Amino acid sequence: MNRGTETRREQPWNWTRRLVISLTVLVWIVLALVIGWLLQWVIGSLILLAVAVLLAYALYPAVTFLQRYVPRPLAIATVYLVLFMGLCVLLYFLGRTAFQEARSLEQNIERAIIRGDGPIITFLASLNLDWLNISKQQIYDTLLQFGRQLGSQLGTLSQQAAGIVKGVFNVVINTLIVATMSIYLLIDGPRVARWLKTQTPRSQRKNVTFLVETFKRIGGGYIRGQLLLSTILSTLTGLYMAIIGVPYAVFLGVLAFVLSFIPVIGAFITGILCILLALTKGWIIAVLALAFLIAIQVLESNILSPRIVGPAVGLHPVVSLLALLAGGELFGIAGALFASITAGIVQAIIIAAWKTWKESHPDEFTSDGDESEKTQKLAHASEVEAASGS
């Protein structure tokens, strides 16, 4: 009778508990969807903030080093002045080289396509295409038309000057915003971190300290890993291009270092410029450059990035690769750029939450041996109690 009553009492409680758990999960799902919907309206600002945080982490060691000899504001100003001068010099050489090579490429296109004695015309005319009823004049006319269309397409770039100027203006404004936010982070960042560790409620101080240290460790690890990866890729690119005789190999290596911080698009731009410069030395050199670029892309995506950037932020290579693919699929270039660091932070928080749960519920994580020993002790205690009662 008593057992039946207890069973009937437990059943409503079990159903109520299941209903509460289901509603809680549903509420969290709806909350996540709402947050995701809101983030799409401010994703641009969040990306700028994230870039500013990474820039501050990258410059923090240099600022800390100079702070030993000069006041912190002067150290920050010196670091940014050196960075600005370096970027100006780099952009000057990149722009001048790009202009020179664009003119050289235009001349090569004219020599290869439009002129009747160009290498493409000569090569195609040497083939036995009589069975296709194609003459040399037809080949020449087709390529001439293609060359003129290509020239007209290049000429339309001047008509799009307003759009180009607008894009450059947006880049300059975003760069100034990122630089300004990173300066404030370098000035007030240590003070804010110290305040969070010491002035937050005591019950939450341990968790806040963990989050601050996690961001610091993973952010620094991501910067170090990305710098190492960029150095390896740029060195390999510059050396290989120099070996096969591509002009401006040093320029290509420096460009590969800078653009490697931009996933997908950076490698694409570097590859296009490498192939265009290789074309000035012939088709064989261009094919060799293309083969190298494909190989280095496979090496970076499947081996170097998961094994360098992933461990730097505490991720397994497989998890790092999956995060990179998922981030790029969901949020494009920005998702791929911040995939590793985001996955590292999420993993650290999950591990910390799991450890906290284990510490607060030790009975749920006992081994079979401990459980059997505990059962034996309880049985022995019951026997002793029964014997003493009798």
C-alpha positions in Angstrom: 0.0 0.0 0.0 2.8 2.4 1.0 4.8 1.5 -2.1 1.9 2.2 -4.4 1.3 5.5 -2.7 4.9 6.5 -3.0 5.0 5.5 -6.7 1.9 7.6 -7.4 3.5 10.5 -5.6 6.8 10.2 -7.6 5.2 10.0 -11.0 3.7 13.5 -11.0 7.0 14.9 -9.7 8.9 13.1 -12.4 6.6 14.5 -15.1 6.8 18.0 -13.6 10.6 17.8 -13.6 10.7 16.7 -17.2 8.4 19.5 -18.2 10.5 22.1 -16.4 13.7 20.7 -18.1 12.0 20.8 -21.5 10.8 24.3 -21.0 14.2 25.4 -19.8 15.9 24.0 -22.9 13.2 25.6 -25.2 13.8 29.0 -23.5 17.5 28.7 -24.0 17.0 27.8 -27.7 14.7 30.8 -28.2 17.1 33.1 -26.4 20.0 31.9 -28.6 17.9 32.6 -31.7 17.0 36.0 -30.5 20.6 36.9 -29.7 21.7 35.6 -33.1 19.0 37.7 -34.8 20.2 40.8 -32.8 23.9 40.2 -33.6 23.3 40.3 -37.3 22.5 44.0 -36.9 25.7 44.8 -35.0 28.0 42.2 -36.5 30.1 44.9 -38.2 30.7 46.8 -35.0 31.5 43.6 -33.1 34.1 42.6 -35.8 35.8 46.0 -35.4 35.9 45.5 -31.7 37.3 42.0 -32.0 40.0 43.3 -34.4 40.9 46.1 -32.0 41.2 43.6 -29.1 43.5 41.3 -31.2 45.6 44.4 -32.2 45.9 45.4 -28.6 47.0 41.9 -27.6 49.5 41.9 -30.5 51.0 45.3 -29.4 50.8 44.7 -25.6 54.3 43.0 -25.3 56.0 45.8 -27.1 54.2 48.4 -25.0 55.1 46.5 -21.8 58.8 46.4 -22.9 59.0 50.1 -23.6 57.1 50.9 -20.4 60.3 49.8 -18.5 62.0 52.9 -19.8 59.3 55.5 -20.5 55.8 56.3 -19.2 53.0 54.1 -20.6 51.3 56.8 -22.8 54.7 57.5 -24.4 55.3 53.8 -24.9 51.9 53.4 -26.6 52.5 56.5 -28.8 55.9 55.1 -29.9 54.6 51.7 -30.8 51.8 53.1 -32.9 54.1 55.6 -34.6 56.5 52.8 -35.6 53.6 50.7 -36.8 52.1 53.6 -38.8 55.5 54.4 -40.5 56.0 50.7 -41.3 52.5 50.5 -42.9 53.1 53.6 -44.9 56.4 52.3 -46.3 54.9 48.9 -47.0 51.9 50.5 -48.8 54.2 52.7 -50.9 56.3 49.8 -52.1 53.2 47.6 -52.7 51.5 50.4 -54.7 54.5 51.2 -56.8 55.2 47.6 -57.6 51.6 46.9 -58.4 51.5 49.9 -60.8 54.7 48.8 -62.5 53.6 45.3 -62.9 50.2 46.3 -64.1 51.8 48.2 -67.0 54.1 45.3 -67.7 51.1 42.9 -67.7 49.3 45.2 -70.1 52.2 45.2 -72.5 52.6 41.4 -72.2 48.8 40.9 -73.0 49.2 43.1 -76.1 52.3 41.3 -77.2 50.8 37.8 -76.5 47.3 38.4 -77.9 46.8 41.4 -80.1 50.0 41.2 -82.1 49.8 38.8 -84.9 53.2 37.4 -84.2 52.6 36.9 -80.5 53.4 33.6 -78.7 49.8 32.5 -78.4 49.1 33.1 -82.1 52.3 31.3 -83.1 51.6 28.4 -80.8 48.0 27.8 -81.9 49.0 28.2 -85.6 51.6 25.5 -85.2 49.0 23.0 -84.2 47.3 20.9 -86.9 43.8 22.3 -86.8 42.9 21.7 -90.4 40.4 19.0 -89.4 38.5 21.7 -87.5 38.5 24.0 -90.5 40.1 26.7 -88.4 42.6 29.0 -90.1 45.3 31.2 -88.6 43.3 34.3 -89.6 40.3 33.0 -87.6 42.4 32.4 -84.6 43.9 35.8 -84.9 40.5 37.5 -85.2 39.1 35.7 -82.2 42.0 36.5 -80.0 42.1 40.1 -81.2 38.4 40.5 -80.3 39.1 38.9 -76.9 42.0 41.3 -76.3 39.9 44.3 -77.2 37.1 43.2 -74.9 39.7 42.7 -72.1 41.0 46.2 -72.7 37.5 47.7 -72.6 36.8 45.9 -69.3 40.0 47.2 -67.8 39.0 50.7 -69.1 35.7 50.6 -67.1 37.7 50.7 -63.9 38.2 54.4 -64.4 34.4 54.8 -64.5 34.1 53.1 -61.2 36.5 55.6 -59.5 33.7 56.8 -57.2 33.0 53.3 -55.9 36.7 52.7 -55.4 37.2 56.0 -53.5 34.2 55.1 -51.3 35.6 51.7 -50.5 39.0 53.2 -49.7 37.4 55.8 -47.5 35.5 53.1 -45.6 38.7 51.2 -45.0 40.4 54.3 -43.7 37.6 55.1 -41.3 37.4 51.5 -40.0 41.2 51.5 -39.6 41.0 54.7 -37.5 38.2 53.3 -35.4 40.1 50.0 -34.8 43.3 52.0 -33.9 41.4 54.3 -31.5 39.7 51.4 -29.7 43.0 49.5 -29.5 44.7 52.5 -28.0 42.0 52.8 -25.3 42.3 49.1 -24.6 46.0 49.4 -24.2 45.6 52.4 -21.8 42.7 51.1 -19.7 42.8 47.4 -20.3 45.1 46.4 -17.4 43.2 48.7 -15.0 39.8 47.2 -16.1 41.1 43.7 -15.7 42.4 44.5 -12.2 39.1 46.0 -11.3 37.2 43.0 -12.5 39.4 40.7 -10.4 39.2 42.7 -7.2 35.9 44.7 -7.2 33.3 42.2 -8.4 31.1 40.3 -5.9 33.1 37.7 -3.9 30.7 34.9 -4.9 31.5 35.6 -8.6 35.1 36.8 -8.3 36.5 33.3 -9.0 34.5 33.0 -12.2 35.3 36.5 -13.4 39.0 36.0 -12.8 38.9 32.8 -14.8 37.2 34.5 -17.7 39.7 37.3 -17.7 42.7 35.0 -17.6 41.1 32.8 -20.3 40.7 35.7 -22.7 44.3 36.8 -22.0 45.8 33.3 -22.5 43.8 32.4 -25.6 44.1 35.9 -27.2 47.8 35.9 -26.7 48.1 32.3 -28.0 46.1 33.1 -31.0 48.3 36.1 -31.9 51.5 34.0 -31.4 50.1 31.1 -33.5 48.9 33.3 -36.3 52.2 35.2 -36.4 54.1 31.9 -36.6 51.8 30.6 -39.3 52.1 33.8 -41.4 55.9 33.8 -41.1 56.1 30.2 -42.3 53.8 30.8 -45.3 55.5 34.1 -46.3 58.9 32.5 -46.1 57.9 29.5 -48.2 56.2 31.7 -50.8 59.1 34.2 -51.1 61.7 31.4 -51.3 59.8 29.3 -53.9 59.1 32.3 -56.1 62.7 33.4 -56.0 63.8 29.8 -56.9 61.6 29.5 -60.0 62.6 33.1 -61.1 59.4 35.0 -60.4 60.2 38.8 -60.2 59.6 40.7 -56.9 59.8 37.5 -54.8 60.5 39.5 -51.7 57.5 41.7 -52.3 55.4 38.6 -52.8 56.7 37.1 -49.5 55.9 40.3 -47.6 52.4 40.5 -49.2 51.8 36.8 -48.3 52.6 37.6 -44.6 50.2 40.6 -44.5 47.3 39.0 -46.4 47.6 35.6 -44.5 45.7 37.3 -41.6 42.7 37.5 -43.9 41.3 33.9 -44.5 40.4 32.8 -48.0 40.5 36.2 -49.6 44.1 36.9 -48.5 45.4 33.7 -50.1 43.4 34.3 -53.2 44.8 37.8 -53.7 48.4 36.6 -53.1 47.9 33.7 -55.5 46.5 35.9 -58.3 49.5 38.3 -58.0 52.0 35.4 -57.9 50.5 34.0 -61.1 50.3 37.3 -62.9 54.0 38.1 -62.1 55.0 34.5 -63.1 53.3 35.0 -66.5 55.9 37.6 -67.3 58.5 34.8 -67.3 56.4 32.3 -69.4 53.7 29.8 -69.1 55.8 27.1 -67.5 56.8 29.4 -64.6 53.1 30.3 -64.2 52.1 26.6 -64.0 54.8 26.0 -61.4 53.6 28.9 -59.4 50.0 27.7 -59.6 51.0 24.2 -58.5 52.9 25.6 -55.5 49.9 27.8 -54.5 47.5 24.9 -54.5 50.0 22.8 -52.5 50.6 25.5 -49.9 46.9 26.1 -49.5 46.2 22.5 -48.8 49.2 22.4 -46.4 47.9 25.5 -44.6 44.3 24.4 -44.3 44.8 20.8 -43.3 48.1 20.6 -41.5 49.7 23.9 -40.5 46.7 25.9 -39.3 45.1 23.1 -37.2 48.5 22.2 -35.7 49.9 25.7 -35.0 46.9 28.0 -34.3 44.8 25.3 -32.8 47.2 24.2 -30.0 48.2 27.8 -29.4 44.6 28.4 -28.2 44.2 25.0 -26.6 42.4 23.2 -29.4 42.8 19.8 -30.9 43.7 20.0 -34.6 40.5 18.3 -35.6 38.4 20.7 -33.5 40.3 23.7 -35.0 39.7 22.5 -38.5 36.0 22.0 -37.8 35.7 25.4 -36.2 37.4 27.0 -39.2 35.0 25.3 -41.6 31.9 26.0 -39.5 32.9 29.7 -39.0 33.5 30.3 -42.6 30.3 28.6 -43.6 28.2 30.5 -41.1 29.7 34.0 -41.1 32.0 34.1 -44.1 35.5 35.7 -43.8 34.9 37.1 -40.3 33.8 33.7 -39.1 36.9 32.0 -40.4 39.1 34.8 -39.0 37.8 34.4 -35.4 36.9 30.7 -35.5 39.9 29.4 -33.6 39.9 32.0 -30.9 36.1 31.7 -30.4 36.3 27.9 -30.2 39.2 28.1 -27.8 37.2 30.4 -25.4 34.1 28.3 -25.7 36.1 25.1 -25.0 37.8 26.7 -21.9 34.4 27.8 -20.5 32.9 24.4 -21.1 35.8 22.6 -19.4 35.6 25.0 -16.4 31.9 24.5 -16.1 32.4 20.7 -16.2 35.0 20.8 -13.5 32.8 22.9 -11.3 29.9 20.5 -11.8 32.2 17.6 -10.9 33.3 19.3 -7.7 29.8 20.1 -6.6 28.4 16.6 -7.4 31.2 14.2 -6.4 28.7 11.3 -5.9 27.9 11.4 -9.6 31.5 10.7 -10.7 32.6 7.9 -8.4 34.2 4.8 -10.0 32.7 1.3 -9.7 35.3 0.4 -7.1 34.4 3.4 -5.0 30.7 2.7 -5.4 31.1 -0.9 -4.3 33.2 0.1 -1.3 30.7 2.7 -0.3 27.9 0.1 -0.5 29.9 -2.4 1.6 30.4 0.3 4.3 26.7 1.2 4.3 25.8 -2.5 4.7 28.3 -2.9 7.5 27.0 0.1 9.3 23.4 -1.2 8.9 24.5 -4.6 10.4 26.3 -2.8 13.3 23.2 -0.7 14.0 20.9 -3.7 13.8 23.2 -5.6 16.2 23.3 -2.8 18.7 19.5 -2.4 18.5 18.9 -6.0 19.3 
